[in-house]
Amino acid sequence: MSATSSNESRKLALPFVGRSKEAAQLRRLHAQRKHVLILGPEGIGKTALVACSKEKLDLLICQQSEHLGLICGSLEPQVGLEASGLRLLQRKQRLRQALAEAGKTVVFDGMGWTTPKLSSFLEAVMERVPIWICTRSEHSWDIGHFWPLLVRFEKLEVHPFHPAETREVVKAAVRIGLVPADVLGIVGWLHYRSRGNPLVLRAFLEELASREYDLSNLHALRRLELDRRIHDMFRLGTAFEGHTPSQHE
């Protein structure tokens, strides 16, 4: 196994921590078959919370919810459907029926602006089964035409890590050998610089796993911060270059 592959497998072993209250709330709402709006900024852990919940709850998860084509492509295999060259209108009608027959809670992750057609589809699904929506904002100017229907949803906000939760993640990274033990000495700095955002914290740990830093040196910490920002900019640039505008239905 290459060093890159080894790091990749180890970082995936980081535990899910700090969301026991939210996870318990989702289990309760799932049992009550409630619609749920899961709110929080980018990187706060909405997707991780849903993934953890799926280990105990019977969920269908749509990981790409930007428009109907992506939704169909994500959910069809989960309910035993194939695209089969059908038009999008036929696919969404068939998917809507299949979701109703499955009777499971459907999670729409990464929901942003909703067009009238997408909003209509979501409303039709929620008339048949509970749905959860993961989004960054509940404001009408961000979520679009679906906004009036949010009054029918229970709201769950995902907040930044507390310092103790940041420490728990760092301790786990040390325990599995992802980062050296002296990283425990800068937990306070990592929490401050990440502002309790799990995605930013993970980015710092990846930098610490990829090269050596003299963590007793202030200049090394500044270089760590700079390296993290450079790689974030590189990832964003790569994602932007690879993005192909799609026709929203």
N, C-alpha and C positions, 0 to 999 in steps of 0.2 A: 504493500500500500504506500502511495506517495505521501510526502509530508503534507501536501495540500489536502489530500483525501483524509488523512488522519486528523488534521485540524478540523475539517468539515464535520467528520463524524463526532468528534469530541464536543464541538460547540452545540451540536444538536442535542447533546445529553444534558444541557443545562436544565435544571428543574423549573417547573412552574410554581412560583411562590407569590405570596402576598395578596392573593385574591380569594381567600376562603369565604369571606363574607359575600362577595359578588357571586361566587359559584353556588353558594347555598341559596341565594336569592333566585338565581336562574333555575335551580332545581325546583324550588317552590312554584315559580311562575309556570314552569313546564308542566308540573302536575296539575295546575289550574287551567292549563291550555290558554294562557294569556298571550296577547301580542306584546312584544317587548322592543323598545328602542334602546339600543346599547350605544352610549355616547362617549366620545373621548377624542382627543387630538391624535394626530399621526404618531404611531409608534408607542402608544400608551398601553397596548396589549389587548385590544378588543378581539383580534383574530385568535390570539393565544388563549384567551378566556373561553371562546367558543370551542376551540379545539380540545381544551381540557374538559369542557362540559360534555362533549361528544363521547368521551370515554365512559360516561355513566348514563347518558340520555340518548334516546333514539332520534337523531337529527339528520335532516338533509341539508347540506351546506353548499351554497352557491358562492364560490370564492371570487367570482368576477360578476359584478352586478351593475356594470356601467350602462348596458343596454340589452335589449331582448335577445339579440343574437348570442351574446356571451352567456346570458342566463340559460338559454336553451342548451347551449353546448356544455355547460357545467352540470346541469341537473338531469338532462336526458339519460346519461349512462347510469345514474343513481336509481332511476326508476325503470330501467330495462328498455329504454327507447333508443332508436337509431335515427339519424337525420334522414337517411334514405332519399335524399334529393328533394325533400318536400320544401315548399315555400315557407317563409318565416311565419306567416299567418297560420298555416296549417300546423306548424310545429308548436306554436304557443298555445293553440287551442287543445292540441293533443296533450301537451305537457300539463296544462291546467287540469285536465281531467285525470291524468295519471297521479298528480299530486293529491287531488281530492281522494282518489281511491287508496293511496298509500296512507293517508291520514296522519302523517308525521309532521312535526314542527319543521318549518322550512326557514333556514337562516340565509339572509341576503347580506353578504359581507361587502364592505367597500362601497356602500351606496352613496352616490353624490346627487347631482342634479337629475330630477326625474321629469321626463317629457310626459305629455298627456297620455300617449300610448303605453308607456311603461307604468305610469301611475294606474291606469285602467287595469293593466294585467295584475299588478300587485293587489289592487282592491279585489279583483275577482278571486285571487288565490286566498286572500285573508277571509273571504266569506265562507271558505270551505275548510281551511286548516289554520292553526296558529302560525304566525310568521314573526321572526325576529329580524330587525334591521340594524346593522352596524354602520354607523356614520359619524362623521366628525362634527356635524352641526344639525340642530333642529330648527334653524331659522328658515323661513320661507324662501329667502333669496339664495340659500345654499341647497336646500333639498328639493325645491321646485314644486311641481304640481301635486305631489303627494302630501304636501304640508297639512291641508285641512283634515286628513285622516289620522294625523298623529294624536288627536284627542282620544283615540281608541286604544292607545298603547300605554303600557306601564314603562316608566323610564328608569334606566339603570346607567349611572355615570361611572366610568372607570377613571380613577384618579391616579396621580403620580405615586411612585413608590415612597414609602417612609424610609428614613435612614436604616432602620433595622432590616427592611426588606432588601435594600441595596446590599447590605452586608451579607445577607443570606445567599444572594446570587453569587457574590464574589467568593464567599467561602466554598460554595459548590464548585466554582471554576477552578479554585486552587486544589480542591479535593480530587478532582478528576484529572488534574495535571494540565489543564488548559493554560493556566498562567502561573508564574512562580509565587511562592508563599509571601514574598515581600510586598505583593500587591495589597495584602490585607492592611498594610500600613498607610495606604492612601484611599481607604474606603470613603472617608469624609470628603476628600477632594473629588473622587469619582461621583459621589452623590451630588455634590454641589455643581459640578460641571455638566452632569447629565440632567440635572433638575428633576431627578426621579423618573425620567423617561426610560423605560426598559430598552427601547430600540437604540437610543444613544448609548446607554450603558453597555449593551452588547457590542456596539461598534468600538468602544474603548477596549473591551476585553479582547476583541479580535486583533486590535493593534498590539496589545500587550502579548498576545500569543504569537504574533508573527515576527517580532524582533525584540532585542534586549534594550531596556531603558534603565538608567541609573536613577531609581526612584527617590533617592535621597537628594537629588540635584534638581533645583527649581527649573533650570534650563531644560532638563530632560522632560519634565512635566509639560513645559510649554511646547516642546517638540512633539510630545504625545498628542496634545490638543491639536496642533497644526496637522499632524499626519491624519488624525481622525477627520478633520474638516476637508482635507484634500481628497481623501478616499470617498467621503460622502459626496463631494462635488463630482468626482469621477463617476460614481454610481448613478447619480442623477443625470449626468450628461449622457451616459450610455443608455439609460432607460428612455430618455427623450429622443435620442437618435433612432432607437428601435421601435418607437411608437408610431403606429400607422393610424391616422384618423379614420374612425368608423362612422357609418351612417347610423345615427340614433333613430330607433323606431319609436 
